[in-house]
């Protein structure tokens, strides 16, 4: 055990780890086993359980975790329900499908010696135990150039680096700051951690990332769970962007056009082939007249080649620890599927926002697992 971090008055910070969960007892058992062995002393583990129908409560009792029966139907409200009952100084957040390192809490809490640190987090990657397909997904998440600014694998240089957002699977906050912004935004069904960080920074508090404090976080396996997760990410992020415009970036909108551009590219290629682009001359030849049909064929194939090449390069120099010949080789496929599914989710959000006047997606969590209420 290490020495506890002290507040300005010389007393130790009162620390809790908060995990929202529903019907995921077996994976939660692994998380609590690791958290019960943390090197930092005197941490209360709080589980906000949204009426699980499995043995979640028994798992909490096994490890002495504080179990709170939560009536909520989304992650933001589940966290808020627990936070309003807690009196801790620091709150660490993670999910029920992680494998926390035994020094994870210690490495986050140590930075709160600095009063300028309002919150701190770290990157998350697929654990070594994940199957090959999940590691391919991890490489795709952490691919440079192609991930639209995702923070999953953010590993900037330095010990403690300023950042605008830390994913909720690996972060710690001062409770005073959480209370000041009234915790998570009620009814937020996705990107609730992004919205929270925006609210905290709006109040003048600073966020940081510790690039060395990695949280192993299970990735969805191909292909149905992976695609469903990406669609939900696109949907919930656009809904959140509509309600809180300050968190939106151009990339969130641009990726909504990806499925349409893909369909147009396929149509252009087919039209070019039918129109003679691949019959009057060999498709690989650059000789002859550059008719519209040949331009369609060569232009589309050129864009496809550029996309694949950029995906390979981005995967090779990305941050995932699971880069290998196999995972990098398959990176273009997984990047394409992510862009396609995320774009579908964005388009779904656009349709619902138009239909509802901007109140789409309030209330019930959109989950990609078979554990939703």
C-alpha positions as CSV (number, residue, x, y, z in Angstrom):
1,X,0.0,0.0,0.0
2,X,1.1,3.6,-0.7
3,X,0.7,6.6,1.4
4,X,-2.7,8.4,0.9
5,X,-2.7,11.8,-0.9
6,X,-3.5,14.5,1.6
7,X,-5.8,17.6,1.2
8,X,-4.6,21.1,2.1
9,X,-5.8,20.6,5.7
10,X,-3.6,17.5,6.0
11,X,-6.4,14.9,6.0
12,X,-6.5,12.2,3.3
13,X,-8.9,12.5,0.4
14,X,-12.0,10.4,0.7
15,X,-12.0,8.4,-2.5
16,X,-14.6,6.3,-4.3
17,X,-14.7,4.3,-7.5
18,X,-18.2,4.5,-9.2
19,X,-19.3,1.9,-11.8
20,X,-22.8,2.0,-13.4
21,X,-23.9,-1.5,-14.4
22,X,-26.8,-3.6,-15.6
23,X,-27.0,-7.4,-16.1
24,X,-23.2,-7.9,-16.5
25,X,-22.3,-9.7,-13.2
26,X,-19.7,-12.0,-14.6
27,X,-17.5,-9.3,-16.1
28,X,-18.2,-7.1,-13.1
29,X,-16.8,-9.9,-10.9
30,X,-13.5,-9.5,-12.7
31,X,-13.5,-5.7,-12.3
32,X,-14.2,-5.9,-8.6
33,X,-11.6,-8.6,-8.0
34,X,-9.0,-6.2,-9.5
35,X,-10.3,-3.2,-7.6
36,X,-10.3,-5.0,-4.3
37,X,-6.5,-5.4,-4.7
38,X,-5.6,-1.8,-5.5
39,X,-2.4,-0.4,-4.1
40,X,-4.1,2.8,-2.9
41,X,-5.7,2.4,0.5
42,X,-9.2,3.0,1.8
43,X,-11.2,3.3,-1.5
44,X,-14.9,2.7,-1.4
45,X,-16.3,0.9,-4.5
46,X,-19.8,2.1,-5.4
47,X,-22.0,0.2,-7.9
48,X,-25.0,1.9,-9.4
49,X,-27.1,-1.1,-10.5
50,X,-30.1,-0.3,-12.9
51,X,-32.2,-3.2,-11.6
52,X,-30.1,-6.1,-12.9
53,X,-31.9,-9.4,-13.2
54,X,-28.7,-11.5,-12.8
55,X,-26.5,-12.0,-9.7
56,X,-24.9,-8.5,-9.7
57,X,-25.8,-7.8,-6.1
58,X,-24.2,-11.1,-4.9
59,X,-21.0,-10.1,-6.7
60,X,-21.0,-6.8,-5.0
61,X,-21.5,-8.4,-1.6
62,X,-18.7,-10.8,-2.4
63,X,-16.2,-7.9,-2.6
64,X,-17.8,-5.6,-0.1
65,X,-18.8,-3.0,-2.7
66,X,-21.5,-0.5,-1.9
67,X,-24.5,-1.6,-4.0
68,X,-27.1,1.0,-4.9
69,X,-30.3,0.0,-6.7
70,X,-30.8,2.6,-9.4
71,X,-34.1,3.3,-11.1
72,X,-32.5,5.0,-14.1
73,X,-32.5,3.8,-17.7
74,X,-29.2,5.5,-18.9
75,X,-25.7,5.8,-17.7
76,X,-25.8,9.6,-17.0
77,X,-28.8,9.3,-14.7
78,X,-27.4,6.1,-13.1
79,X,-24.2,7.9,-12.1
80,X,-26.1,11.0,-10.9
81,X,-28.4,8.8,-8.7
82,X,-25.3,7.5,-6.9
83,X,-23.3,10.7,-6.9
84,X,-26.1,12.6,-5.1
85,X,-25.8,10.0,-2.2
86,X,-22.0,10.2,-2.0
87,X,-19.8,12.4,0.2
88,X,-16.4,11.7,-1.2
89,X,-13.7,14.2,-2.3
90,X,-12.5,12.3,-5.4
91,X,-14.5,10.0,-7.6
92,X,-12.9,7.6,-10.1
93,X,-15.0,6.3,-13.0
94,X,-14.7,3.1,-14.9
95,X,-17.0,0.5,-16.6
96,X,-18.1,-3.0,-15.8
97,X,-16.1,-4.6,-18.6
98,X,-12.5,-3.5,-17.8
99,X,-9.5,-5.2,-16.2
100,X,-8.1,-2.5,-13.9
101,X,-4.3,-2.6,-13.2
102,X,-3.6,-2.9,-9.5
103,X,-2.0,0.6,-9.4
104,X,-4.7,2.2,-11.5
105,X,-6.3,4.2,-8.7
106,X,-3.0,5.2,-7.2
107,X,-1.7,6.6,-10.6
108,X,-4.8,8.7,-11.0
109,X,-5.1,10.0,-7.4
110,X,-1.5,11.1,-7.2
111,X,-2.1,14.0,-9.5
112,X,-4.6,15.7,-7.2
113,X,-1.7,16.9,-5.1
114,X,-1.7,19.7,-7.7
115,X,-4.7,22.0,-7.0
116,X,-4.8,22.9,-10.7
117,X,-5.9,19.4,-11.6
118,X,-9.6,19.4,-11.8
119,X,-9.8,16.0,-13.5
120,X,-7.4,13.4,-14.9
121,X,-7.7,10.3,-17.1
122,X,-5.8,8.0,-19.2
123,X,-6.0,5.9,-22.4
124,X,-7.7,2.6,-22.8
125,X,-6.9,-0.3,-25.1
126,X,-8.1,-3.8,-25.6
127,X,-6.8,-6.2,-22.9
128,X,-4.3,-9.0,-24.0
129,X,-7.0,-11.5,-23.3
130,X,-9.3,-10.2,-26.0
131,X,-9.7,-12.3,-29.2
132,X,-8.0,-11.4,-32.5
133,X,-11.1,-9.7,-33.9
134,X,-11.5,-7.4,-30.9
135,X,-7.8,-6.5,-31.2
136,X,-8.5,-5.6,-34.8
137,X,-11.2,-3.3,-33.6
138,X,-8.7,-1.8,-31.1
139,X,-6.2,-1.1,-33.9
140,X,-9.0,0.6,-35.9
141,X,-10.1,2.7,-32.9
142,X,-6.5,3.9,-32.5
143,X,-5.7,4.5,-36.2
144,X,-4.1,7.8,-36.8
145,X,-5.8,10.1,-39.4
146,X,-9.0,8.0,-39.6
147,X,-10.7,8.1,-36.2
148,X,-12.1,11.6,-36.2
149,X,-10.4,12.6,-33.0
150,X,-11.3,9.7,-30.8
151,X,-9.7,9.8,-27.3
152,X,-9.6,6.0,-26.8
153,X,-5.9,5.7,-27.6
154,X,-4.7,9.2,-26.9
155,X,-1.1,9.0,-25.7
156,X,0.5,12.5,-26.0
157,X,4.0,12.9,-24.9
158,X,4.6,13.9,-21.3
159,X,3.8,12.8,-17.8
160,X,0.6,15.0,-17.4
161,X,-0.8,16.7,-20.4
162,X,-3.7,19.1,-20.8
163,X,-6.7,17.6,-22.7
164,X,-10.3,18.5,-23.4
165,X,-11.9,15.2,-22.8
166,X,-11.2,11.9,-21.1
167,X,-13.4,8.9,-21.7
168,X,-15.5,7.9,-18.7
169,X,-14.0,4.4,-18.6
170,X,-10.7,5.8,-17.2
171,X,-10.9,9.1,-15.3
172,X,-11.1,10.8,-11.9
173,X,-12.9,14.0,-10.9
174,X,-13.0,16.3,-7.9
175,X,-16.4,15.9,-6.3
176,X,-16.6,19.7,-5.7
177,X,-16.4,20.3,-9.4
178,X,-19.1,17.7,-10.1
179,X,-21.4,19.3,-7.7
180,X,-20.7,22.7,-9.1
181,X,-22.0,21.6,-12.6
182,X,-24.8,19.5,-11.2
183,X,-23.1,16.3,-12.2
184,X,-23.9,14.6,-15.6
185,X,-26.5,16.1,-17.8
186,X,-29.8,14.4,-16.9
187,X,-31.3,12.2,-19.7
188,X,-28.0,12.2,-21.7
189,X,-28.1,8.8,-23.5
190,X,-24.6,9.0,-25.0
191,X,-21.5,11.2,-25.0
192,X,-22.4,12.0,-21.4
193,X,-18.7,12.1,-20.4
194,X,-18.0,14.6,-23.2
195,X,-20.8,16.8,-22.1
196,X,-19.6,16.6,-18.5
197,X,-16.1,17.6,-19.4
198,X,-17.4,20.5,-21.4
199,X,-19.4,21.7,-18.4
200,X,-16.5,21.4,-16.1
201,X,-14.2,23.4,-18.4
202,X,-16.8,26.0,-18.8
203,X,-16.4,26.7,-15.1
204,X,-12.7,27.2,-15.5
205,X,-11.4,23.9,-14.3
206,X,-8.6,22.1,-16.1
207,X,-8.5,18.5,-17.4
208,X,-5.4,16.4,-17.9
209,X,-4.4,13.0,-19.2
210,X,-1.7,10.7,-17.8
211,X,-0.6,8.8,-20.9
212,X,1.0,6.0,-18.8
213,X,-2.1,5.1,-16.9
214,X,-3.7,2.6,-19.4
215,X,-7.0,0.9,-18.6
216,X,-7.6,-2.4,-20.5
217,X,-11.1,-2.1,-21.8
218,X,-12.8,-4.9,-23.8
219,X,-13.6,-4.2,-27.4
220,X,-16.7,-5.5,-29.3
221,X,-16.1,-8.5,-31.4
222,X,-16.7,-8.4,-35.2
223,X,-19.0,-8.0,-36.8
224,X,-22.5,-7.5,-35.5
225,X,-21.6,-6.2,-32.0
226,X,-18.8,-4.0,-33.4
227,X,-21.2,-2.5,-36.1
228,X,-24.0,-2.0,-33.6
229,X,-21.6,-0.1,-31.2
230,X,-20.4,2.2,-34.0
231,X,-24.0,3.0,-35.1
232,X,-24.9,3.8,-31.5
233,X,-21.9,6.0,-31.2
234,X,-22.8,8.0,-34.3
235,X,-26.4,8.3,-33.2
236,X,-25.8,9.3,-29.6
237,X,-23.0,11.7,-30.5
238,X,-25.1,13.7,-33.0
239,X,-28.0,13.8,-30.5
240,X,-25.7,15.2,-27.9
241,X,-24.2,17.7,-30.4
242,X,-27.7,19.0,-31.1
243,X,-28.4,19.6,-27.4
244,X,-24.9,20.9,-26.6
245,X,-23.4,22.5,-29.7
246,X,-20.2,23.5,-28.0
247,X,-19.0,19.8,-28.1
248,X,-19.6,19.4,-31.8
249,X,-16.8,19.3,-34.3
250,X,-16.9,19.2,-38.1
251,X,-15.8,15.6,-38.2
252,X,-19.0,14.4,-36.5
253,X,-21.0,15.9,-39.3
254,X,-18.7,15.0,-42.1
255,X,-18.8,11.3,-41.3
256,X,-22.5,11.3,-41.8
257,X,-21.9,11.7,-45.6
258,X,-19.6,8.6,-45.7
259,X,-22.3,6.0,-46.5
260,X,-23.7,8.3,-49.3
261,X,-20.2,8.9,-50.7
262,X,-19.5,5.2,-50.6
263,X,-22.7,4.4,-52.5
264,X,-22.0,7.1,-55.1
265,X,-18.5,5.7,-55.6
266,X,-19.8,2.2,-56.2
267,X,-22.3,3.6,-58.7
268,X,-19.6,5.6,-60.5
269,X,-17.4,2.5,-60.7
270,X,-20.2,0.4,-62.1
271,X,-21.3,3.2,-64.5
272,X,-17.7,3.5,-65.7
273,X,-17.3,-0.2,-66.3
274,X,-20.6,-0.4,-68.2
275,X,-19.8,2.8,-70.1
276,X,-16.6,1.3,-71.5
277,X,-14.0,2.4,-68.9
278,X,-12.9,-1.2,-68.4
279,X,-13.8,-2.7,-71.8
280,X,-12.4,-0.3,-74.4
281,X,-9.0,-0.4,-72.6
282,X,-7.7,-2.7,-69.8
283,X,-8.9,-1.2,-66.5
284,X,-5.3,-1.0,-65.3
285,X,-4.0,0.9,-68.4
286,X,-3.4,4.6,-68.4
287,X,-3.1,4.7,-72.2
288,X,-5.9,6.0,-74.5
289,X,-8.5,8.7,-74.3
290,X,-9.6,9.8,-70.8
291,X,-13.3,9.5,-71.3
292,X,-15.8,10.1,-68.4
293,X,-16.1,6.3,-68.0
294,X,-12.4,5.8,-67.7
295,X,-12.1,8.7,-65.3
296,X,-14.9,7.1,-63.2
297,X,-13.2,3.8,-63.0
298,X,-9.6,5.1,-62.4
299,X,-10.8,7.9,-60.1
300,X,-12.9,5.5,-57.9
301,X,-10.2,2.9,-57.7
302,X,-7.6,5.6,-56.9
303,X,-9.7,6.9,-54.1
304,X,-10.2,3.4,-52.8
305,X,-6.4,2.8,-52.9
306,X,-5.8,6.1,-51.1
307,X,-8.3,5.2,-48.4
308,X,-6.8,1.7,-47.9
309,X,-3.2,3.1,-47.9
310,X,-4.1,5.8,-45.4
311,X,-5.7,3.2,-43.2
312,X,-2.7,1.0,-43.3
313,X,-0.3,3.8,-42.5
314,X,-2.5,5.1,-39.7
315,X,-2.8,1.7,-38.2
316,X,1.0,1.1,-38.4
317,X,1.8,4.3,-36.6
318,X,-1.2,4.3,-34.3
319,X,-1.2,3.8,-30.6
320,X,-2.7,0.4,-30.1
321,X,-0.4,-2.1,-28.4
322,X,-2.0,-4.8,-30.6
323,X,-0.5,-3.8,-33.8
324,X,0.7,-6.8,-35.8
325,X,1.0,-7.9,-39.4
326,X,-2.5,-9.4,-39.1
327,X,-4.3,-6.5,-37.3
328,X,-2.7,-3.8,-39.4
329,X,-3.5,-5.7,-42.6
330,X,-7.2,-5.9,-41.6
331,X,-7.3,-2.2,-40.5
332,X,-8.8,-0.9,-43.7
333,X,-11.8,-3.3,-43.3
334,X,-12.4,-2.4,-39.7
335,X,-12.0,1.3,-40.3
336,X,-14.4,1.2,-43.2
337,X,-17.0,-0.7,-41.2
338,X,-16.6,1.8,-38.4
339,X,-17.1,4.7,-40.7
340,X,-20.0,3.1,-42.5
341,X,-21.8,2.2,-39.2
342,X,-21.1,5.5,-37.5
343,X,-22.3,7.3,-40.5
344,X,-25.5,5.3,-40.4
345,X,-26.0,6.3,-36.8
346,X,-25.5,10.0,-37.7
347,X,-28.1,9.7,-40.4
348,X,-30.5,8.1,-38.0
349,X,-30.0,11.0,-35.6
350,X,-30.5,13.6,-38.4
351,X,-33.9,12.0,-39.3
352,X,-35.0,11.9,-35.7
353,X,-33.9,15.4,-34.9
354,X,-35.9,16.7,-37.9
355,X,-38.9,14.6,-36.8
356,X,-38.8,15.6,-33.2
357,X,-37.5,19.2,-33.4
358,X,-34.3,18.4,-31.6
359,X,-35.4,16.3,-28.6
360,X,-34.4,12.9,-30.1
361,X,-32.8,10.3,-27.8
362,X,-33.7,11.7,-24.4
363,X,-34.1,9.2,-21.6
364,X,-33.3,5.6,-22.4
365,X,-29.8,4.4,-23.0
366,X,-28.9,3.1,-26.4
367,X,-26.7,0.1,-25.7
368,X,-25.1,-2.3,-28.1
369,X,-25.2,-5.3,-25.7
370,X,-27.9,-7.7,-24.8
371,X,-28.2,-6.2,-21.3
372,X,-30.4,-3.2,-21.9
373,X,-33.6,-2.8,-19.9
